[in-house]
Amino acid sequence: MWNTVFPSFLIGLREGLEGGLVVSILIATLVRAGAKDRVGAVWAGVAAALALSLSFAAVLTFTSASLPAGGQDAFGGVLSLLAVCFVTTMVFWMRRNARAMSGDLKARVTEALARGGRVLVLTAFLAVGREGLETSLFLWTTAKSAGTAKGPALGASLGIVLAVLLCWGLYRRVLKINLTKFFTATGMVLIVIAAGVFAYGLGDLQEGNLVPGYAAHAVNLHGIDAGSWYATLIAGTLNLTPVMTWLQVSGYVLYLVPTMTLFVIGVRRAAAPASAAPGQDRHAAEEAAVAARLARKAEAASQAASPSRRMPRWAVYTSVVTVPVVAAVGAISVMGTSNSASATDIAITEKACGTGWSSPASGSQSFVVRNNGANTAEVYLINPTSNAVYGEDPDVTPGSTETMNVSLGTGAYVFRCSFVDGTVLNSTTYHVSGAGPAAAGVAPVTEQDMETPVYQYRGYIQDSLPTLLAAAERLDADLKAGNLAQARTDWLPAHLDYERLGAAYGTFDDFDAEINGSASGLAQGTATKDWTGFFRIEYGLWHGQSATVLGPLGDTLVTDIKGLIKAFPGQTTPANDLPLRTHEILENALQFQLTGIQDYGSGTTLATLYANTQGTQQVLSTISDLIQSRDPSLLSAIDAGLATVQQDLTALHAGPCTGTCAVPDSLASLTTAQRQKVDADLGQLLESLSVVPDLLEERTAA
């Protein structure tokens, strides 16, 4: 719980201080203007803003819970991105306006006094309401990502209480705070936190199938316990988790870097004018002129006003507080009854798994799984006879909740809990009756199921490495002989021999970087002295480097491949690598080949892409039986997609290449239509392949 307190404390403190400063300045201005009788209007506006904020939070909470399967993820993802927009706007707005806040509000108070108490209520309501809505949205997002509301609620409460105390001290003039420095420091921290919320929101959109790439993991640290203190601390404060998709990581970086850069630049630009006394005097004079002009308008309006029937103050104040509450109740009742899926609370501990399902029913179900134990657990809903999996929550940390959305038909079901301390429990068997749409369960994949595919694929690698070595030795001989033209011919088949081994690069350890490492990320780029391998030789061959320079690189390449052949029998291929690589091989090809990033002069990235499709086919051949038994239509779609992409590449003269290869069309020579067709067909294939890692994920507990 404590890992979620800090972000909420910070947002509560910052937003509370913003709203509190507004209220303090409004009241102080009224008191000094001799209009104490109007202070009640300010508090009425504050009460209305609080009512609106709490009503908004209630709508978020209860309508989200009543959405159907998949709808909650989409709803949460959209609101997370909206929260990021609000917080970003607030951070930049305060950076620009912290110094002028007091003068601006004094002018608003003067104008409100001129127009009457109702305008003063509206002024306070608008000034505080924005902060309240932002706080509600941000806290709702934080609570949803954490799976619990206790930490965010406690953090926000502490922050708001401290903000109230600080504002009271400022109002009583017993406390001084450099607001510019305060809002600058907290703004930088909030930008970092908002980057995590942005990444979390993108993940929710992927889970809701609104955005592709849910199974495309850029980070997959299975060795890290998601329930450890350090993992929960980082996840709670920064929303960075052991498993993140490429879209999440990209979104995090693309939000954080430019936003923080613009914020820092703005702070530095504002520093110089802020230190100039003449500028401050001019601002004060402008503020006084605005106040005087508004005062004259107030006097004129007062003289011109005619007596009219006025609504009693108590009626105005009561209305502005009641209306948001009534609207929220109406929204919840309408949106809540429009959904058939209801949430069922399920509790798990090391002594009892899956208690609380009192009324089993068919159709769409939403289970809120709460871990009341002391260890992180994997929770599955399975068929006790076939072990087919209907729903799963892979990391339910102690004290947190996770939502499991499933679609069930008539049958028997059991919750199975596997805790990291080794405890494995089954719930009582729940019997579901009645007709209802049911999704097919997914048969679990055990370690034994993957033994044969891993053995077959390692056999393929073992048989292919001598061919790779022979091709590398031919290339090395060309370089030693100074025959660079022949070396350019022999480079491509040797490189493609390695690219067909794509699914094993996770097994090769450091040999992969030595044999096929690119210059991306190296301190000196292509000028890095210890850069070796196929791409380094490609760069030299197509950039006019001499045989004297390239000869030693050929020797190093052969030595590294021999080292790999010797080391490979002792290297381990994780069982989950094969399902994961079916997607990653071509995803990397899309990222590096079709963008030209890994073209160092030969113009052969299309041929490399074809070799990657062959490597993918080889992986699929080892696990096709597992896919066929679980999702036959998926396997058919993958086979058709691979055939389509290979046809596209063959039409571009980038077809199969073994031995002597003709130079294919380069990426730069493609027409727009050709490029769009390859991109579209490869993208469609990747959508099908993205399902395989989850479909064949090893589930030892279920």
C-alpha positions, 0 to 999 in steps of 0.5 A: 500500500505504501508504494502508492502513497507518495504519488497521491500525496504529491498530487493531493498536496499540489492540487490542494495547495493550488485550490487552497491558495485560491480560497485564501486569496479570495477570502483575504481580499474580501476581508480587506475590502470590508465585504465579510458578508460575501465570504459565505459565497466563497465557501458555497463555491468551494462546497459545490466544487467538492461535491462535483469532484466527489460525484465525478469520482463516484461516476468513475468508480461505479460505472467502470465496475459495471462495464462489460469484459474489455470495456473496463480496460478501454475506459481506464486507458482513455481516462488515464491518458486524459489524466495525463493531459490534465496534469501536464496542462496544470504543471505548465499553467502553474509554471507560468502563473504562480507569480501572478496568481494573487493579482489575478484573483484580486481582480476577479474578486473585484469583478465578482463584487461588482456583479453580485454574490452569485458570480462570486460563488461561480468564481470560487467554484471554477477556481477550485473545481478544476483542481478537484476534477484533476485530483479525482481523475488522477487518483482514480487512475492511480488506484486502478493501476495499483489495484487498491484505493487505500494507498492513494486515498491515504496519500491524497488525504495527507497531501490535502491536509498539509496543503490546508495547513500551509494555506492557513499559515500563508493566510495568517502571514505566519509562513512564507513559501517560495511558490515558484520554486515549489511548483517547479520542483513538484512539476518535474516530479509530476511529469515523471509520474505522469509518464508512468501513468501514460504508459499504464494507460497505453497498456490498458488500451492494448488489453482492451484491444483498442491498440495492437501490440499487447503481446509485444514485450520490450521488457519481460523480466520474469526473474523479478518478483512483482510482489517484492518491496522494490518492484511494488515501490517502483510500480506504485510511484512510477508505474514501471513494471517487470513486463512492458510492451514496446508501445508502453516503453516508447510512450513513456520515453516520448512523453517524458523526454520532450515534456521535461525538456520543454518544462525546464526550458520554460523555467529557465526563460522565466527566471531572468524576467522574474529577477528584474525589479522594474518588471515587478513594478510594472506588473503591480502597476498593471494589476492596480490599473485592472482593479481600478477599471473593474471598480469603476465598472462595479460602481456604474453597474450598481447605479444602473441596477434596478430592484428585482426579485432575488433568490435567497442565498440559502437556495443558491448555495444549496442548489450548487451543491445538490445539482452535481450529486443528483447528476452523479446518481442519475449517471450511475443508475443509467450507466450501471443498469445498461450492463449485464456483467456484475463484479464478484469479489474473490478472496485468496490466501495461502490457506484458502483460494477463490472464496466468495463466488456465491452465485455462479452464473453463465455469461460474462463474469467479472471477478475482482481478485483480492490477495489477502495473503503474504505472497504474490500469487498466480490465479487461474480459473480452470476446468478441473477435468481438462485443466483448460484455462478460462481466465488468469491474473499472473501477478496478484501482489499482497493487499492488491486486487486484480480484475479477471473478465471471463465468459462462461458456459455450463460446466464446472470451474475451479480457481487455482492459486499458485503462490511464490512460496510454493503453495498451490491451492484449488478452490471448491468446484463451482457448478455453472448452469444455464445457457450463455455464450462461453469462450473456449478455455485455453489448454495449459502449456507445461514444461513437458509440452515444450521439451520436444519443440525446444529439442527440435529447434536446438537440433535445427540450430546445431545442424545450421551452424556448420553451414554458417561457419563455411559461408563465413570462411568463404567471406574471410578468404575473400577478404584475405585475398583482397578480392573485395568484389567477391567478398560483397557477393559472399557477404549476403548468403553468409549473413542470411544464414545467421538471420535464419537462426533468429529464434536462438539469439536469446540463447547465444549470450554475448556471441550474438552481439559479436557476430551480428551487432549493429552500431546503434547504441555504440558510443562512437557509432560506426567509428567504434574500434571494437565493433565487429561482425557482419554489419561491421564488415558490410559497412567496410565493404560498401564504404570503400575500406581496404582489405587491410582493414577488413581482413582482421574482421573476417578472422574475428567473425570466423573465430566468434562463430567457432566459439558459438559452435563450441559453446552452444551445446552448453547453452540453455534455450528457455521454453518460452523463447519459442512462442515469444520469438515467433512474434519478435523475429518479424517485429524486429525486422519491421523495426530495423529492416523495413526502416533501413536502420540496419542497412550499412550500404548493401541495400539488402534489407528486403532479403534479410526480411525474407530470411527472417520469415524463414526463421519464423517458419522454422520456429512455427514448425516446432510448435505448430501442433500446440497451436493447432490443438488450441486455436486451429484458425490462428495457425491457418491465419499465420500460414496465410500471412507468411505466404503473403509476405513471402510473395510480396518479397519474391515479387521484389526479387528478395526471395529465397537465397542459399549459396549464391544470391542475386542482389534484390531490389533495395528498400529505397527503390520501392514505389509507395504502393509496393512499400505500403503493401509490404508494410500492411501485409507484415503488420497483419501477420504480426497481429496474428503472431502476437497471440502466440506468446500468450496462447503458449505461455508456460503455465505450470500452475494450471 
